[in-house]
Amino acid sequence: MNAVQPPPSAQDDHADRTGIDPPCHCDGAAKAADCQASCHLNDSAFRERAKEILFSGRRITAGAVHLIGLEDIRDQLGDRWERVKERVHTYTARLLEKMLSPHDVWFRHGEAQFIIVFAHADLQAAQLICGRIVESLHQSLLGHSDTSQIIVKTALVEIDGSIAVGSARLDELLNAASQSKGPVGQPQAEERRRPSLSAFALGNGEPPPQPKVLFRPVYDVRNKVISTYTCRPDLLTCRHINQIIMAEFLQEEAIFDYDMEALCHAVCTYNELYKNNFRYAQTIPVHFETLASARRRREYLQSCRMIPSYLVPFLAFELDGLPQGVPSGRLAEMVTLLRPFGRATIVILREENTDIGTYARAGVKGVGLSMDFRDGDQRCIDKINAFCPVPRKHGLFAYLDGIRNVEQFQAAIEAGAAYIGGAVVGKDSDVPEHMRRCTEKEMLMRARVKARRESA
């Protein structure tokens, strides 16, 4: 997708990179605020820009030039806007890359607006796509979205050749889409689909699935309560990531997409629940591959900076996929990078290793072991008994994930695990549930009753 190419007639006014403001036509006496209001936020500036695009000789359809604005986000952020606007622009650019087709063009128009040129989509489909982009921005950056307040502006060519600007609210577009015979934009689905190398790596023509994040309840052994949740991928997401074996880079990109989805989904969900006086501890997974790459790390940390400060005390990060023998300095750097955004960093392992002392020196607070579902009960119990004492020896807490039944749960308690997650504690769910207090005895009794029902 041409993310940054302005129309040919605007080449002198724009650089060929997004994020460059359009030219200002105010005289030198205009104040900055007045200039912004008169040049960037009214229909006339958009009309002139759209005229240049529509009559530039490019093969585009009528009604294909659209304007989306971030003014509501800027207003709600208030004084924080100046500090975070570059990160908002970067996040918006990433979302546009993801949601538009390779043939569409977009570029920034002023401080808080983006112009999108659709190559093929009809008027209704293009407006709906624009509206959904803004809705996603509101949901991710503000934690809520009001479809009646989201407006998409469209440049239309009149019979006499003049340019008129039309507006549509997202709630109206959604109503129109629901009343139509088919989903808006579906005839263009093939044209809007982004070419995917992961489909080639999987050996089929299917596009990669959107990562789905679920919440897994965790039992706090010391406090006798289920008040912690950790993010886990659903089965389809796991299968997709594990199947990409032909190219390591593609698998790392799939993991990165999941990490970004887990971060955004966890924070947005908590932000919504926080407003309803719902409190819990949230663990967010992030893979070594994400933090080891400069590009991925930069994007991930940019999103972390959007986390509301009042949520930080409730969040922890779970490092996954650490290679055997990771240097203490390298790990300490990752822990330091994540420290401003959560109360702790912990590590999850698939197999016990000898690096736990290194984790302690790097500032990690706890180490977990994920049970392999292919192992039998005795094999899992042996792993539990061998693992749990080691983190405690280094001053870290031990936790266990994937505990499936009564025997494994009892072994985990006896071995000194501080936290326990898995089917025996509760199923993965779409949203966290209210805090639930229960003793180990009550947990075991409930697990036995559940096992009898399943075997009956």
HELIX and SHEET records of a PDB file:
HELIX    1   1 PRO A    8  ALA A   10  5                                   3    
HELIX    2   2 ALA A   32  CYS A   35  1                                   4    
HELIX    3   3 GLN A   36  HIS A   40  3                                   5    
HELIX    4   4 ASP A   43  LEU A   54  1                                  12    
HELIX    5   5 GLU A   71  LEU A   77  1                                   7    
HELIX    6   6 GLY A   78  ARG A   80  5                                   3    
HELIX    7   7 TRP A   81  MET A   99  1                                  19    
HELIX    8   8 LEU A  123  LEU A  142  1                                  20    
HELIX    9   9 LEU A  170  GLN A  179  1                                  10    
HELIX   10  10 GLN A  186  GLN A  188  5                                   3    
HELIX   11  11 ALA A  189  ARG A  192  1                                   4    
HELIX   12  12 LEU A  197  LEU A  202  1                                   6    
HELIX   13  13 LEU A  235  GLN A  243  1                                   9    
HELIX   14  14 GLU A  248  TYR A  274  1                                  27    
HELIX   15  15 PHE A  288  ALA A  292  1                                   5    
HELIX   16  16 ALA A  294  CYS A  304  1                                  11    
HELIX   17  17 SER A  309  PHE A  314  5                                   6    
HELIX   18  18 SER A  328  LEU A  338  1                                  11    
HELIX   19  19 ARG A  339  PHE A  341  5                                   3    
HELIX   20  20 ILE A  356  ARG A  361  1                                   6    
HELIX   21  21 ASP A  377  PHE A  387  1                                  11    
HELIX   22  22 PRO A  389  LYS A  393  1                                   5    
HELIX   23  23 VAL A  406  ALA A  415  1                                  10    
HELIX   24  24 GLU A  440  SER A  455  1                                  16    
SHEET    1   A 5 VAL A 105  ARG A 108  0                                        
SHEET    2   A 5 GLN A 113  VAL A 117 -1                                        
SHEET    3   A 5 VAL A  65  GLY A  69 -1                                        
SHEET    4   A 5 ILE A 151  VAL A 157 -1                                        
SHEET    5   A 5 ILE A 163  ARG A 169 -1                                        
SHEET    1   B 9 ARG A 436  ARG A 437  0                                        
SHEET    2   B 9 VAL A 225  PRO A 233 -1                                        
SHEET    3   B 9 VAL A 213  ASP A 220 -1                                        
SHEET    4   B 9 TYR A 419  GLY A 421 -1                                        
SHEET    5   B 9 PHE A 397  ASP A 401  1                                        
SHEET    6   B 9 GLY A 366  SER A 370  1                                        
SHEET    7   B 9 ALA A 344  LEU A 349  1                                        
SHEET    8   B 9 LEU A 315  ASP A 320  1                                        
SHEET    9   B 9 ALA A 281  HIS A 287  1                                        
END                                                                             
